[in-house]
């Protein structure tokens, strides 16, 4: 049975509440009140109830929706792992009170991980919209101003090189085939373990790459050819294993074999793609192969260049961050493919109107969002002051406009978006997503944004309540 709130209090709850009364952080006390919202709990409860039929009213008592919401928010507020989250809440009475666990048993890390995975990215977006509505109701965000910027959230991958990707493919396919052999025995194709040979070739390529002379390049090319041959043979062997599992040549535990076949069928095309792109680059000198993969695990990863001197190439997804007053993030978007920043501005304005029922009086963005069409569209929609600089303009009127006081003032306010992105990355872990897949990175970004909004809502409510 999944309840919105804990229906029965523990005898220790009163002692805990009294003991930590003066130990709360100011923002946390007011955020605690804001999170009492019934609509937030209903979103969580309805999603958790989809796990089983009638689980909302029948069965043993599950973790209440309010505990799930507060535990997950606390995790992303502090940027903890699930293991650290469980340990810290068990040991800290303030966290027990904030998460509404009180004297009850704290859910372990595996339970919280399973519950979090059940909340898909669409549910996280609903939670975010409701949190922004709470900020509106408390007059923290009114929608009179808007600023936007983009950043890169990296996926959890190592630096991609052709040799390391080939090595990953050999390692994973070999590991799956070993599991099949352990279940099916010697029936059908016999597995040959080539992982050691592949590892040695990867190391040989790494050593040869340090030598920039022509003999060094030839040595590296020779090692690549041998690694390509090894990987091709492993992929061919994996294909035979998949066919023999389907043809019932290999017999044994059906669940293990079906899972292994699914993994093989998923991984083999990825390894074949890595083989193709490596041949294109090493043998033909073509670095722009079609369908290029940067990871055999996180296949949605893109290479994004944002012009950073210390990190020219970033491997992940482009994320749009849109803010209103008082540092409240009103909208976020994980882009499926790397778009030009200028193509995102119109959608940001439409989303702002949908959220607040009005266009912003002032809008600011960096030069990447500039285009004459964007500026014209914003003015047509009713934005009175549009501050998007153009560094390439040769128009004297345009240059004079960019020197006006209101334009410069909005640009100074815009730079706060850079600080917001920095806080999201340092405090809430948006430097790198640790959830898997395209849905995982959307969930990771969504939770981080909600956690930051909750802190700011609590902070501003605390300032409003402070005696003057």
N, C-alpha and C positions, 0 to 999 in steps of 0.2 A: 504494500500500500504506500502510495506516494502522497504525502501531505505537503501543503504549502509552508506550514510552520510546525515547530515542535508542539505537539498537543499536550504532552505531559512534562512538567518541570521536574528537575532532579533536586534532591534535598540540599545539595551543595551549591545550587545556583545563587541563592541569597547571600551565602558567605562570600562567594567569588565576587558578586556585584559590589558588595560593601568594601571588600579588600582593595579593589582596583578603582574605586570611585574617582580618586584624584590622580590616577596614573595615565589616563588616556591622553593621547596627543590631541591638540585642539581640533585639527581637521577631522580626525577619526570620530570624535564624538558627534559632530554635525553630519558627517557622511553616514554614520550609523542611523541617524534619524531619517535621512533621505532614502536610504535603502530599505526602509520599512514599506515602501510603495507596493501596493497589491498587484499592480500591473506587471511589475518586474517579476514577481514571484509566480504569477500566472503563466508568463511566457516559459519559465523554467519548468514548472509543473506539467504543463501540457506536452512539452517536448519529452520529458522523462517518462511520461505516461505512455508514450508510443512504444516503449520497449516490449511490453507484453499486453495482451488483451485484458482489459478491466484491471490493469495494475494500479489505476488511480484509486480504486475502492477496495480491492481484494489483495490477499497475500500478506506476507510478513512486512513489517514496517521497514521502509527503505530510508535512505538519507533524505531529510526534508529539503524542499526547494530552496528555502532561505539559507540553509547551511551550505548547499552546493554553490549558490551564487556568491556568498561571502568568502568561502574558502578559495574559490577560483580567483576572485578579485584580489584577495590578500596575496595569493601566489604571484600575480602579475604586478601588484603594487610594489612588492619587495623583490621581484625578479628571482624567485626561488624555484628549485626543482620540486616535484611532488614529494620526494622523500624529505627534503628540508622543510617543506610546508607542514607535513604531518608531525615532524619532530618539534618544530617551533611552536605550533599550536598546542601540542601536548604539554610543553614546558612553560608556556606563558599564559598567565591568567587573563591579561588584557585581551589577547588574541582569542582565548576561549569565549570571553564575553562578547567580543565583536562578531565572531562567527556564529554566535547563538548555540554553541555546543555546550557551554557551561560545564557541568560535572559529568556529562555523558562521555562515551568512548569516542575518540577522534577517528574519523575514517582514515584507513591507511593509504599509502601512495598509489597502490594498484587500483583501489576503489575509486579514488579521485581521478586517476587517469582514464578509467573506463567511463565515468560519468561525464568528464570533459569532452571525450570523443563523441559522445552521443549528442552534444550540442553542436550542430553544424554551423557553417558560416552565416547562413541566413538567419538563424536564431540569434547569433551574436550581433548581427546588424539590427535586429529588432530591439535587443537590449540597449544597444547604443542609441538608437532613436529615442527610446523612452528616457534614457539618462539625459539626453539633450533637452527633452521636454521638461524634465524636472528642473534643469537649469533655467529654462524659460519661465516656469511657474514661480521660481524664486527670484526672477528678474536679474539673474546673473548674466544671461545672454539674451539680448533683445533683437539682434539681427541688423543693427544699424551699420555695422562695419563688417568687412569680410577680407580675409587675406588667404592666399593659397601658395603652396610650394610642393615640390616633389622630392623624394629621396629614394634610396635603394635599401631594401631589406634583403640581406643575403640569405640564401638557402644553406642548409647545413651540409656543405660539400667541401672537399679538399680542392686545392688549386688544380684545374683540369689541364692535363697534358695527354697527348695521344697514348704515350706509353703507360701512364698510370690508369687510364680508362681501359686499355686492353688488359692490364694486370687485374683490375677489378672484375672484368668480365670472366677471365679464367678462374679467378678465385671463387666467385659466386657459383658459376656453373659446376665447378668441381665439387663444391660443398653440397650442392643439391644432389648430384649424381652419387656421392658417397652415401647420402641418406637413403636413396633408392636402393643401392647395393646392399646396405645393411638390412633392408626389409625384404628385398626380392632374392637375395643370394646371387648365385652365379648364372641364373637363367638369362638367356639372350646375350646382348653385347656386353663384353667385359670392359670395365672402366680402366683407363690408363691415366694415372695422376701425373699431369704435366705442370702442376703449379710451381714446383721448384725450378724447373727450366724457365718458366715465364718470369719468375721473380728475379732470377739471375740476369735475364735479358733486360728487364726494367732497370736494374742497377747498372748494367753495362751502358745503357743509353744515357743514364744520368751522369756517369763518369765521362763518357765521350762528349757530352754536350758542353763540358767546360773547355774543351779544346776547340778553339775557333779557326784552326788552320784547315786546309783542304784534307789532309789525312784524317784529322779528327772528324770532319763531316762524313767522310766515306765510311769510317768505322761506325759512326752512329747509324748511318743508313743501312749498313750490313746487319747491325743488331736489330734494327726495326724490321727488316725483312724476315729475320728468324722469328721475332716475336709475332709478326703477322701470321706466319706459317703455324706456329704453336696454337695461337688463338683460333685460327680457322679450323684446325683439327679438333680442338676442344668443342667448338660450336657444332661441328659435324657430329661428334659423338653424342652431344646433348640432344640433337635432333633424333638420332636413333633411339635414345632412351625414351623420348617423348612418344615416338611412334609405337615402341614396344609396350609402354604402359597402356596406351589406348587400345592396342591389339591384344591385351591380356597375356603377352609373352612374359612380362614381369608380373609376378603375383605376390600378394602379401596383404598387409594392412591397407585396406582400400582408402581410408581417410588420409593416410600418409602419402600414398601413391598419387591420389587425386590432387592433393595440395602441391606435391612436387611437380606434377605435370603442369599445373597452372603456373607455377613459378618459372619452369623451364620455358613454357610458351610465351611468357611475358618478357623474360630476360634475353632469349635467343635473338629476336629482332633488334634489340638494343645493341647487343654485341656485334651483330652484322652491320649495323649502321656505323658503329665505331670503326670496324674494319674498313668500310668504304671510305669514310672521311680521312682515315690515316693513310690509305693508299693514295687518295687524291693529293694529300699534302706532301707525303714523303716521296712518291714516285713521279707525280706530275706538277708539284709546286703550287697546287690550287688550294688556297686557305678558305675558300668560300663554298664548301660543299653543301649541297641541299640537305635540309633536315638535320643540321649539325647538333650533336649531343654534347653537353658539357658535364653530364653525370649519368651513369647508368642507373642511379637510384632516384634522384630528383630530376626527372627528364624535362620538367617545365622551366628549369633554370635558364636564364638568359645572361649574356654578357652585356653590361651597361656601362657606358663611359659618360661620366658627369664632369670631366675636366679637372679632377683632383690630382694634384702633383704627387701626393703620397700614395694614392691608390688609383691609377689611371683606369684599371678594369675592375669592375665589381660584378660578382656572380650571384644573381638573385632575381628579384622582381621590382619593378618601379611602383612606388606607392605615392598616392596623392593625399596630402593633408590639407584640410580646409578649416579655418578657424573663424570665430566671431569674437566679441568682446570678452575680456577677462580670461583669455587663454582657453576657452572652451572649444574643443574640436567638434565641429558640427557634422563633418563628413570625412570619410576616408575611402579610398578605393585602391585595391590591388589590381594593377593593369595586367590583362592576360598577355599582351604583347607590348613591347616598349613603344609608346606613341610619342609624338612631338608634344611638348608641354602646351604649345599654342592651341592644340586641338581639344584640350580638356577644359578650357575656361568657360565655354558656353554651358556645358553640363553642370559645372559648379554653380553658376548663377541660377540655373533652373532648380537645382537641388535646394539652394538657399531659399528660393521663393516657396518651394513646397514645404520646407521645414518651418519657416517663419511667417509665411503668408504675405511677404513684402520683399521688394528688392532692397539691397543695402544702399544706404546713402553714399557710402564711400567704399572703394574696393582697391586693393593693392596686390601687386604680384611682381615677380622679378622679370628681367628682360626676356627670358625664355618663353613667357606667355604672351609677348607682344605680337600683335598683328593689327593692321588697320581695320580688318573685318571684326576682330574681337572688340576693339575699342568702340567701333560704331555700334555693334550689337548691344554692348553694355549700356551705352547712352540711349539707345532706342528703348531698352527695357526700363529706363528710368533712373539709372545710377548717375547721380549728379557729379561725382568726383571719381574719375578713373585714373589711378596712378600706376601705370605700367611703362617704365622707361624703354626707349629705343636708342641703343648706342650707335646704330648705323644711320640715323636720320641726318639729312643735309638741309632740312627745312629750317630756316631761321625762326619761324613761328613755333615750330615744334620744340626747338631748343629753348626758346623763351618760356614756353609752357612748362618744360621740365625744371626750370629754375624758379618757378613760383613757390611761395612759402607752403601752400597747402599740399602741393605735389611732393616737396621734400619731406614735409611732416608725415605724410602717409608712407613714404618710403622708409623713414626711420621706424615707423610702427611695423612695417612689413618685415624688417629684419628680426623681429621677435619670433617669426615663424622658424627661422634658423635655430633659435634657442629652443623652441618647442620640440623640434625634431631631435636636437641634441639630447634633451631630457628624455624623450621617448626611447632613445637608443641606450643611454647610460643607465637610467633609472628603471626602465620597464623592459629592457632586453630586446628592443627592436633592431639592434645591430645585426642580429642573426636569428632566423626562425628555427626553433628546435622541434616544431611539429612537422609531420611529413606530408608531402603532396601539395597540390594547389589549394585544396580546402584547408589544409593544415596551416599554410602561411596566412590565409585570410582569417582564420580563427586566432592565430598568434597576434596579428596586427590589431584585430578587433578588440581582443582582451586588453592589450597594452593601451589602446586609445581610451577604452572605458575606464581603466584603472587611473589614467592621468586625469580624466574628467572628474572622477569621483573625488580625487584629492583636491582639485581646484574648487569644486562645489563645496566641499567641507571647509576649505580655507576661507572662501568668501563668506560663507554663512557664519563662520567664527568671527570674522571681522565685523560683520553687520551686528552681531550680538554683543560685541565688546562695548562696554559703557564709554560714552564720550565725555 
